[in-house]
């Protein structure tokens, strides 16, 4: 696995500011559909981690519209997806550190933890 650059992560606070600005970006949830049904960040597009290789063209089109921010439960899957996308030529992509769990703790406590 390639070395992970710390600038490939954003905090939940950064994402909240991007949403509130509003900055043009796409928030992608890489969790499984069952997890997405339990809780979600409004506006996040569901593309499960396992589907990313088959949906590269769709993701490239989203990246053409602005930066991508990926999130999962705690941040590991979204960082794996970030590395994969960067290795496939999509440069403006970051992982949300701490995932939706951190979002619930720091930004929106109405988002259920699981």
C-alpha positions, 0 to 999 in steps of 0.5 A: 500500500502506498504511503498515506499523505496526511493532507488526504484527510479533512476533519468533520469540522472542515466538512461542516464548513464546506456544507455551510459555505456552501462550497461545491463538493461531493460527499460520498458515503462508502459504507454498505447500504445497511449502514447508510439506512441506519444513519447518514449525512444529508446530501451524501451520495452512497457508493459502497467501497466494493462498488468503487472500481466498477463506478470509476467513470461516474466518480470521475464525472463527479470529480469534474464538478469539484472536490470529493470527500469520502466518509465511512464509519470511522475513516479506514474504508474512506481512506482506502477508497481515497488511496484507490481513487488517487492511484486511478488519477482522481487527485482532488479527493479526501477522506473525512477523518473519524467518519460518521461516528466522529460526525455524530460526536462533534457535529450532529448528535442526532445522527445515531451511533452504531 
